[in-house]
Structures are given as C-alpha cells and as structure tokens.
Amino acid sequence: MLRIEEITAKALKKINNDRYKLSLVVAKRAEQLANGATCLVELDKNKVKLTDIALYEIANDKITLEGLVEIS
C-alpha cells in the first residue's frame, strides 16, 4: 500500500486539485462506509481509517464527486 501522502496527492489530482471538493467527497464516502457501505478496495475497515479508505477509493477511480454529491 502507498503512503497516505501519495494517495492524497493522487486523489487530489482526480478532483482537479480542488481541496474543498476532495474534502466533501472524502467526508461523504467515509460517512457511507461508517453506515455499512461496501468497501470498493481491498482494505480492512477494522484496520484502516474510513477517511483513508475513501481517499484510496478516489485515487483508484472507484468514487467520483458527481456520484456522491449533488452540485447546485
């Protein structure tokens, strides 16, 4: 597994370097994972923080902003 800094940088590139949007997506996805959503990557929810799992999913194109948050 990559270091969290590398994962964050990769995820940030996927969201066009917009830290605000990245934080929205991570928060929303972490909330879904906490409420029982299935993890889309091969990580153990009991050993890895939910926010780190969300970042990893974004970095690997499993989650997008458009799929989670309605943009007005």
Secondary structure, 3 states (H helix, E strand, C coil): CCCHHHHHHHHHHHCCCCHHHHHHHHHHHHHHHHCCCCCCCCCCCCCCCHHHHHHHHHHCCCCCHHHHCCCC
